[in-house]
């Protein structure tokens, strides 16, 4: 199964980019032996529309265009489920075992995700009630995906 992160906005050079790249490399290595065929990060330009709803709509359309039919879709949203790492690993393992080709993790822009993306998602994931910059959400997601791969492979990285 291929993992895809579809995110509004770019990670610029700096500490967040370096940390994201580090977890992405670790994830690719850890995932090979357990049926995860790599990770793709798709960065989508932020809408320049002046109205919030128009921005959300334009970004939702762009995000929807990169979600393959049949993909397990996970929306990152503060109103989502606050899963522990083992539960997230369980979802990923179940999708992989069911033969899903892709799991797509969707990160919205500053105004959040459009309703259509949230409706389309089979799982809505939250990293708590706090509002996080999308750059940090991407780093935290990559770390959690790496952690999920180590849980699925029995690697001792996860000690909970």
Residue frames relative to the residue before (quaternion, step in Angstrom):
aa qw qx qy qz dx dy dz
X 1.0000 0.0000 0.0000 0.0000 0.00 0.00 0.00
X 0.3205 -0.7378 0.5674 0.1762 3.51 -1.05 0.84
X 0.2618 -0.7420 0.5979 0.1530 3.57 -1.06 0.81
X 0.0599 -0.7904 0.6096 -0.0077 3.55 -0.93 0.96
X 0.1224 -0.7323 0.6636 0.0916 3.52 -1.08 0.83
X 0.0852 -0.7700 0.6321 0.0171 3.55 -0.71 1.15
X 0.0443 0.8382 -0.5332 0.1053 3.57 -0.40 1.23
X 0.3929 -0.6597 0.5850 0.2610 3.50 -1.15 0.73
X 0.7818 0.2915 -0.2423 0.4951 3.55 -0.84 0.99
X 0.3905 -0.7101 0.5474 0.2087 3.50 -1.32 0.45
X 0.3634 -0.6506 0.6065 0.2771 3.48 -1.28 0.47
X 0.2695 -0.7639 0.5663 0.1520 3.55 -0.67 1.08
X 0.6741 -0.4640 0.3648 0.4442 3.56 -1.26 0.23
X 0.4914 0.6386 -0.4886 0.3346 3.53 -1.04 0.78
X 0.8066 -0.3223 0.2093 0.4492 3.51 -1.34 -0.17
X 0.6549 0.5084 -0.3293 0.4518 3.61 0.92 -0.84
X 0.6478 0.5166 -0.3141 0.4634 3.59 0.95 -0.88
X 0.6615 0.5122 -0.3074 0.4535 3.59 0.91 -0.90
X 0.6768 0.4788 -0.2929 0.4763 3.57 0.93 -0.88
X 0.6282 0.5244 -0.3316 0.4695 3.59 0.99 -0.81
X 0.6650 0.5026 -0.3038 0.4614 3.60 0.91 -0.89
X 0.6280 0.5412 -0.3326 0.4497 3.58 1.02 -0.79
X 0.7033 0.4437 -0.2745 0.4829 3.62 0.85 -0.92
X 0.6067 0.5444 -0.3559 0.4571 3.59 1.07 -0.64
X 0.6557 0.4986 -0.3106 0.4743 3.61 0.92 -0.86
X 0.6485 0.5103 -0.3164 0.4680 3.58 0.94 -0.86
X 0.6525 0.5232 -0.3081 0.4533 3.57 0.95 -0.90
X 0.6502 0.5146 -0.3285 0.4523 3.58 0.89 -0.85
X 0.6739 0.4840 -0.2967 0.4728 3.59 0.95 -0.82
X 0.6920 0.4786 -0.2816 0.4613 3.59 0.87 -0.94
X 0.6916 0.5218 -0.2814 0.4125 3.58 1.02 -0.76
X 0.5263 0.6775 -0.4041 0.3174 3.59 1.11 -0.56
X 0.7463 0.4379 -0.2291 0.4459 3.56 0.85 -0.96
X 0.7400 0.3960 -0.2242 0.4952 3.59 1.22 -0.21
X 0.6722 -0.5481 0.2914 0.4036 3.58 1.15 0.49
X 0.5348 0.5553 -0.4444 0.4562 3.58 1.17 0.45
X 0.2368 -0.8467 0.4698 0.0796 3.54 -0.35 1.30
X 0.7882 -0.2829 0.1581 0.5232 3.57 0.96 0.69
X 0.3085 -0.7337 0.5796 0.1748 3.49 -1.36 0.15
X 0.1464 -0.7696 0.6186 0.0598 3.50 -1.00 0.92
X 0.1455 -0.7617 0.6251 0.0893 3.57 -0.97 0.86
X 0.1051 -0.7836 0.6121 0.0179 3.53 -0.72 1.16
X 0.1436 -0.7913 0.5923 0.0492 3.55 -0.64 1.17
X 0.1350 -0.7975 0.5876 0.0241 3.53 -0.79 1.12
X 0.5151 -0.6636 0.4540 0.2969 3.54 -0.89 0.98
X 0.5034 -0.6345 0.5005 0.3058 3.55 -1.09 0.80
X 0.5200 -0.6231 0.4868 0.3231 3.54 -1.10 0.74
X 0.3075 -0.7478 0.5594 0.1822 3.56 -1.11 0.67
X 0.3510 0.7470 -0.4957 0.2703 3.61 1.25 0.20
X 0.5002 -0.6833 0.4515 0.2812 3.57 -1.07 0.71
X 0.7163 0.4189 -0.2495 0.4992 3.61 1.03 -0.73
X 0.5829 -0.6189 0.4103 0.3299 3.58 -0.99 0.91
X 0.6920 0.4818 -0.2965 0.4484 3.59 0.77 -1.00
X 0.6327 0.5186 -0.3307 0.4705 3.59 1.02 -0.72
X 0.6316 0.5223 -0.3313 0.4675 3.61 0.99 -0.82
X 0.6615 0.5031 -0.3103 0.4615 3.58 0.87 -0.94
X 0.6549 0.5183 -0.3116 0.4533 3.58 0.94 -0.89
X 0.6727 0.4885 -0.3030 0.4659 3.60 0.83 -0.93
X 0.6763 0.4782 -0.2976 0.4747 3.59 0.93 -0.84
X 0.6288 0.5304 -0.3381 0.4571 3.60 1.04 -0.72
X 0.6325 0.5209 -0.3316 0.4676 3.59 1.00 -0.77
X 0.6649 0.4976 -0.3042 0.4666 3.58 0.91 -0.91
X 0.6576 0.4949 -0.3130 0.4740 3.60 0.97 -0.81
X 0.6478 0.5315 -0.3247 0.4387 3.60 0.90 -0.90
X 0.6406 0.5548 -0.3201 0.4235 3.58 1.07 -0.71
X 0.7212 0.4169 -0.2622 0.4872 3.62 1.15 -0.36
X 0.5682 0.5671 -0.3917 0.4496 3.59 1.29 0.02
X 0.3441 -0.7618 0.5161 0.1871 3.56 -0.52 1.20
X 0.5769 -0.5571 0.4615 0.3792 3.56 -1.18 0.57
X 0.8125 0.2601 -0.2054 0.4795 3.55 -0.97 0.87
X 0.4908 0.6578 -0.4413 0.3629 3.59 1.25 -0.04
X 0.4397 -0.6046 0.5806 0.3224 3.55 -1.20 0.59
X 0.1195 -0.8228 0.5552 0.0224 3.56 -0.63 1.13
X 0.0808 -0.7841 0.6153 -0.0038 3.54 -0.86 1.08
X 0.1812 -0.7719 0.6033 0.0855 3.56 -0.73 1.11
X 0.2550 -0.7370 0.6017 0.1724 3.58 -0.89 0.89
X 0.1795 0.7774 -0.5613 0.2201 3.53 -0.51 1.27
X 0.5448 -0.6542 0.4154 0.3204 3.59 -0.90 0.89
X 0.6733 0.4756 -0.2999 0.4802 3.61 1.21 -0.37
X 0.4978 0.6910 -0.4012 0.3373 3.57 1.29 0.12
X 0.6955 -0.4346 0.3674 0.4387 3.51 -1.38 -0.22
X 0.2990 -0.7358 0.5848 0.1650 3.54 -0.99 0.89
X 0.0300 -0.8450 0.5328 -0.0341 3.58 0.25 1.31
X 0.4106 -0.6478 0.5584 0.3161 3.52 -1.19 0.48
X 0.7202 -0.4775 0.2947 0.4080 3.57 -1.28 0.34
X 0.6509 0.5187 -0.3214 0.4516 3.59 0.97 -0.81
X 0.6423 0.5129 -0.3292 0.4647 3.60 1.02 -0.74
X 0.6353 0.5049 -0.3333 0.4800 3.60 0.98 -0.76
X 0.6343 0.5154 -0.3285 0.4734 3.59 0.96 -0.82
X 0.6272 0.5473 -0.3300 0.4453 3.58 1.03 -0.76
X 0.6374 0.5115 -0.3198 0.4794 3.59 0.98 -0.81
X 0.6734 0.4948 -0.3013 0.4592 3.58 0.83 -0.99
X 0.6575 0.5082 -0.3073 0.4636 3.58 0.94 -0.86
X 0.6534 0.5104 -0.3130 0.4632 3.59 0.97 -0.81
X 0.6476 0.5021 -0.3234 0.4732 3.61 0.96 -0.80
X 0.6396 0.5199 -0.3185 0.4681 3.56 0.96 -0.89
X 0.7029 0.4806 -0.2680 0.4508 3.57 0.82 -1.02
X 0.6588 0.4931 -0.3001 0.4825 3.59 1.18 -0.54
X 0.5451 -0.6569 0.3768 0.3597 3.58 1.29 -0.01
X 0.3047 0.7410 -0.5408 0.2564 3.59 1.13 0.44
X 0.4476 -0.7051 0.4904 0.2492 3.55 -0.95 0.92
X 0.8146 0.0541 0.0286 0.5768 3.56 1.03 -0.87
X 0.1254 -0.6930 0.6951 0.1444 3.48 -1.40 0.41
X 0.1219 -0.8062 0.5786 0.0205 3.56 -0.65 1.16
X 0.1589 -0.7710 0.6150 0.0455 3.55 -0.78 1.14
X 0.1579 -0.8303 0.5339 0.0244 3.56 -0.54 1.24
X 0.0865 -0.7795 0.6204 0.0044 3.56 -0.82 1.12
X 0.3202 -0.7756 0.5197 0.1610 3.55 -0.66 1.14
X 0.5966 -0.5633 0.4424 0.3620 3.50 -1.36 0.00
X 0.8170 -0.2767 0.1941 0.4672 3.54 -1.28 -0.36
X 0.7252 0.4172 -0.2385 0.4931 3.60 1.11 -0.61
X 0.5936 -0.5869 0.3624 0.4145 3.59 1.25 0.16
X 0.6403 -0.5289 0.4104 0.3767 3.52 -1.39 -0.16
X 0.5106 -0.6193 0.5003 0.3246 3.53 -1.19 0.60
X 0.6578 -0.5416 0.3600 0.3799 3.55 -1.19 0.59
X 0.6232 0.5626 -0.3467 0.4183 3.60 0.97 -0.78
X 0.6538 0.4956 -0.3177 0.4755 3.60 0.96 -0.78
X 0.6546 0.5027 -0.3201 0.4651 3.59 0.93 -0.83
X 0.6502 0.5079 -0.3177 0.4673 3.61 1.00 -0.76
X 0.6741 0.5160 -0.2870 0.4437 3.56 1.01 -0.83
X 0.6069 0.5958 -0.3444 0.3977 3.58 1.14 -0.63
X 0.3716 -0.7102 0.5580 0.2150 3.54 -1.02 0.87
X 0.7669 0.1299 -0.0692 0.6246 3.55 1.27 -0.45
X 0.1183 -0.7529 0.6424 0.0797 3.55 -1.03 0.84
X 0.1465 -0.8255 0.5450 -0.0033 3.52 -0.58 1.27
X 0.1240 -0.7804 0.6107 0.0510 3.54 -1.02 0.89
X 0.2635 -0.7198 0.6146 0.1862 3.54 -1.20 0.59
X 0.7726 -0.3044 0.1408 0.5391 3.55 1.04 0.85
X 0.6701 -0.5300 0.3628 0.3720 3.53 -1.34 0.21
X 0.5585 0.6110 -0.3970 0.3963 3.60 1.17 -0.39
X 0.4178 -0.6562 0.5618 0.2816 3.54 -1.25 0.45
X 0.1288 -0.8058 0.5774 0.0276 3.57 -0.78 1.10
X 0.5122 -0.5969 0.5009 0.3612 3.61 -1.08 0.58
X 0.5652 -0.6341 0.3923 0.3529 3.58 -0.94 0.82
X 0.5761 0.5770 -0.3902 0.4276 3.63 1.11 -0.47
X 0.6881 0.4586 -0.2791 0.4882 3.58 0.95 -0.86
X 0.5945 0.5534 -0.3683 0.4524 3.59 1.05 -0.66
X 0.6479 0.5158 -0.3288 0.4540 3.59 0.95 -0.79
X 0.6455 0.5032 -0.3180 0.4784 3.59 0.96 -0.82
X 0.6720 0.4888 -0.3041 0.4658 3.60 0.87 -0.93
X 0.6402 0.5155 -0.3291 0.4648 3.60 0.99 -0.75
X 0.6579 0.5005 -0.3185 0.4639 3.60 0.87 -0.85
X 0.6355 0.5065 -0.3377 0.4750 3.59 1.00 -0.75
X 0.6756 0.4905 -0.3022 0.4600 3.61 0.90 -0.85
X 0.6303 0.5085 -0.3368 0.4804 3.61 1.06 -0.65
X 0.6239 0.5117 -0.3320 0.4885 3.57 1.04 -0.74
X 0.6495 0.5128 -0.3104 0.4678 3.57 0.92 -0.93
X 0.6340 0.5262 -0.3308 0.4601 3.61 0.98 -0.82
X 0.6470 0.5091 -0.3224 0.4672 3.60 0.96 -0.82
X 0.6672 0.4831 -0.3181 0.4693 3.60 0.96 -0.76
X 0.6084 0.5316 -0.3531 0.4719 3.60 1.07 -0.66
X 0.6884 0.4912 -0.2854 0.4510 3.58 0.85 -0.96
X 0.7256 0.4231 -0.2438 0.4848 3.59 1.11 -0.63
X 0.4972 -0.6758 0.4175 0.3488 3.59 1.26 -0.14
X 0.3692 0.7293 -0.4849 0.3111 3.58 1.25 0.35
X 0.5036 -0.7076 0.4101 0.2785 3.64 -0.94 0.76
X 0.3312 0.7603 -0.5075 0.2339 3.67 1.18 0.12
X 0.7361 0.3608 -0.2076 0.5338 3.60 0.90 -0.94
X 0.0832 -0.8477 0.5238 -0.0013 3.58 -0.48 1.16
X 0.4198 0.7287 -0.4679 0.2717 3.64 1.14 0.23
